[in-house]
């Protein structure tokens, strides 16, 4: 019986995230259907990125003249030293809270689009039914264990009484009457 309870509980815990995901994905008006474009962020300035045009110009002046015989003179040497600061492309948790805004439609979106309303069946709350079943099984198991304890206690009392009567009987048989 306990194996069945453990198996049922494992199935319930295993299926709960899928049920929650299905409920969130199939809800009308999900984030993928009402996605708003992200606001344009201001372009960071060159100074805030740790670069300096003065330093770049100074380094370009020091370089040897070009040996290329081209009228455009587009040969430059730039030496970059140091680490560029991190550029945050996404805010923390932005990609973990749902579908990507303005991204490709999910499977659920396509199924909602092509399935007529008449053929969409309502969902069954499996987790609620499973929880009620587990509660009933637990109540039954508690009642059964209580009955087993009472039966064991009654049997112990009966065995104790039989042992007491056996000792009384032996004491009468062993000692001769006077």
N, C-alpha and C positions, 0 to 999 in steps of 0.2 A: 504494500500500500504506500509506503514511504517513497519507494522508487517511482511510483506513478505521480506522487505529489512533486517530487524533484523534477521529473521530466516535464510535467505540466508547467511548473514555475520557470524552468529553463526556456521552454517554448514561448511563454508569455514575455519574458524579459528579452528574448531574441527578436520577437516580432514587434515589440513596442516602438523602436525607432523607425521601422518601416511604416507603421501605421501613422506615426506623427508626420513623417515625411510625405506620405500620401495625402494626409489631410491638409498639410500646408501647400503642397503642389497643386491640389485639385480645387482649392478654395477659389471662388470667383473673385476677380480683382486682385490677383497676386502681384507681386512686385514686378514680374517680367512683363505684365500687360500694362502697367501704369508707370513704367520707368521714365524718369525725368532725366534729361541730360545733365551731366555734372557741371557745376559752374566753372568757368574758365579761371584758372589761378593766375595771379600776376607773375610775369616773367621775372626771375630773380636778377638783381643787378650783378655786374661783373665783380664789383668789390665784395659783395656778400659771398661770392663763390671763392674768394681768396686769390683772385687774379688781378694783375695790375698792367694796364696798357703802357704805363711809363717804363716799367721793367722790361716788357716785351720790346718796346722801341729801342731801349738802350742796348739790349742784347742783339738786336738786328743791326745796329750801327757798328758793333764790334766785329761782326763776321767779316771774313775776307771777301773781296769782290768776286763776283761770279766770273767764271771762265767761259760761260756759254755765249756764243755770238748770236744771240736772238734779240730782236728789237723790243720784245716784251719785258725781258728781265724779270721773270716770275720765279726765280730760284731763291728760296728763303730757307734758313735753318732756324728751327725753334727748339730749344731745349727746355723741357718741362720738368721741374723738380718739385717734390712734395706730393701730398695726397689731396685729392679733390674731396670736398665734403660730400656726404651722402645726399642724393637728391630723392626726397620722398615722392614716389610715384603714386602710392596709394596710402590712405590713412590706415591706422591700425584697425584690423577687424573689418575692413571694407569688403574684402572678397570672401569672407567667411559667413556672411549673413544672408546670403541668397544668391540668385542668379546675377550674372554680370549685367549691368544696365546696358540696354541697347545691344545685347548679345544675341546669339542664335536662339531660336525657340527650343524649349526643352521637349522631351517626348510627351510629357503631360500636356503642354500647350498644343502640340500637334493633334493629340488624341481628342482634346476638348474642341478643337477646330473642326475636325472631320466627323466626329460622332454626333448624330442627331440627338436632341434632348430626349426624345421618346425612348431611346435605347440606352440611356445612362441610368444605371441602377443606383439606388441609394446605398451608402456604405453601412455595414453592420458593425456595431461597436464590439469587436471581438475581445478587446482588453477588458471591458466591463463585464462581459459574460464570463470570461476566464477568471476574473477576480472573484465574482460571486461564486463560481464553482469551487475555487480554492478555499473560500471561506466556509462553504458547506462541507467540503472534505475535512477541513481542520476541525470544525465543530463535531463531525462524526468521529474523527480520530480521538478527540478529547473525551467524548462520551464513551467510546470503546475502551480507552485506557482507564477511565474511571471505573467502568464495570469490571475490567480485569483486576484492578486493585482491590475492589470490594470483594470479588470472588476469591482472590488469593487470601484476603483477610479472613473471610468466612471459613475457607478451607483450613487455614492455620488454627482458627478457634476450634473447629471440629477435630482436627488432629490433636490439639492440646487436650481437649476433653476426652478423646479416646485414650490418649496416653495416661491421663489421670485415672480413668476408670480401669485401665489395664494394671496400673500400679496398685490400686485399691484391691483388685481381684487377686493379684499375686500376693499381696500382704495377707489376705484372708486365707489363701491356700497354703502359703508357706508356714504361717504360724498355726499350730494345732489349737483347737478349741480347749478351753480349760474347764 
